[in-house]
Structures are given as C-alpha cells and as structure tokens.
Amino acid sequence: MPDTQPRRNDRVGGGEDGVPETTAQRRARRAQFLRDLMEARALRDRVQPRRARAARMRQQMRMRTFRW
C-alpha cells in the first residue's frame, strides 16, 4: 500500500530543490488555509444550525465570564 501521507520534505512550499519557502509564501499559504477553514465552518453552520447556535451561545458565555 503506497504511503498517502506527505513526508516533511514534500511540503507545498518546500519544493524539490530543498529551497526553504519565503515568509511571503508561508503567509499566502496560511491565508488560504484560514479562508478554507472559515468556509468550512460557515458550511457546517448552515448544515447544522442547532449545533451552530449552541456553539454561539457557549462562546457568548465564555466571553461574558472572561475577566481582563
């Protein structure tokens, strides 16, 4: 069975040349990841509205009881 998990050197920004990724490349990759994450959360909220509402309520309670 072939290895489906990428090895550490097979990273998107690393490249085959062994050239380390630049800060700009890392930031762009992170920004894309965060956009995808927000899209996935929005989709989950639309698909499971009751669970999303409960999560919002829990977050509000956390913020209400948080002390600076």
C-alpha positions as CSV (number, residue, x, y, z in Angstrom):
1,M,0.0,0.0,0.0
2,P,1.5,3.4,-1.0
3,D,2.2,6.0,1.6
4,T,-0.5,8.6,1.3
5,Q,0.7,11.0,4.0
6,P,3.2,13.6,2.7
7,R,6.6,13.5,4.2
8,R,8.1,16.6,5.8
9,N,10.2,17.4,2.7
10,D,7.1,17.1,0.5
11,R,5.6,20.3,1.8
12,V,3.8,22.6,-0.6
13,G,6.3,25.5,-0.1
14,G,9.4,23.4,0.4
15,G,9.9,22.3,-3.1
16,E,12.0,19.5,-4.6
17,D,15.1,21.8,-4.7
18,G,15.3,21.9,-0.9
19,V,14.8,25.7,-1.1
20,P,13.1,26.9,2.1
21,E,9.8,28.8,1.5
22,T,9.8,32.5,1.9
23,T,7.8,34.4,4.5
24,A,5.5,35.7,1.8
25,Q,4.8,32.1,0.6
26,R,4.2,30.9,4.1
27,R,1.8,33.8,4.8
28,A,-0.1,33.2,1.5
29,R,-0.4,29.5,2.3
30,R,-1.7,30.3,5.8
31,A,-4.1,32.9,4.5
32,Q,-5.5,30.3,2.0
33,F,-5.8,27.8,4.9
34,L,-7.7,30.3,7.0
35,R,-10.1,31.1,4.2
36,D,-10.8,27.4,3.6
37,L,-11.3,27.0,7.4
38,M,-13.8,29.8,7.6
39,E,-15.6,28.5,4.5
40,A,-15.8,25.0,6.1
41,R,-17.2,26.5,9.4
42,A,-19.8,28.5,7.5
43,L,-20.9,25.4,5.6
44,R,-21.1,23.4,8.8
45,D,-23.2,26.2,10.4
46,R,-25.6,26.2,7.5
47,V,-25.9,22.4,7.6
48,Q,-26.2,22.0,11.4
49,P,-28.0,25.2,12.6
50,R,-28.9,23.8,16.0
51,R,-25.3,22.9,16.8
52,A,-24.1,26.2,15.4
53,R,-26.5,28.1,17.7
54,A,-25.3,26.1,20.7
55,A,-21.7,26.9,19.9
56,R,-22.5,30.6,19.6
57,M,-24.2,30.5,22.9
58,R,-21.3,28.8,24.6
59,Q,-18.9,31.3,23.0
60,Q,-21.1,34.2,24.4
61,M,-21.0,32.7,27.8
62,R,-17.2,32.3,27.7
63,M,-16.9,36.0,26.6
64,R,-19.4,37.1,29.3
65,T,-17.5,35.4,32.1
66,F,-14.0,36.3,30.9
67,R,-12.1,38.7,33.1
68,W,-9.4,41.0,31.9
